[in-house]
Amino acid sequence: MTPEFVINIGRQAIETTLMVAAPMLIAALVIGLLISIFQAATQIQEQTMTFIPKIVGVFVTMLIFAPWILQKVTAFIRMIFEQLPNIGQ
């Protein structure tokens, strides 16, 4: 097992993690920004007002992107299992 092989697997793992997490993180970011703008415009400074919409938004995003997420994770795991014979070399 060469250092390049390990670095490549690590890079692909980080890439897959970021790609899978990106839709939920972007949804939370957009919802948080919209709520912050609403709070600034109305001068309502309730801290708990941001949690429920973010949780619901992330959950809905997860439901929408679940097939794509499963496809990406499955492809990565399949690639890992295909590389298992090369680990001992």
KAFENQUI-V842669 format. One record per pair of residues at least 24 apart in sequence whose C-alpha atoms are under 6 Angstrom apart, sorted by the first residue. I is the first residue (numbers start at 1). J is the second residue. Records with the same first field share a line. If there is no record, write none. Layout:
I->J, J
This chain:
1->87, 89
20->69
24->58, 61
28->54
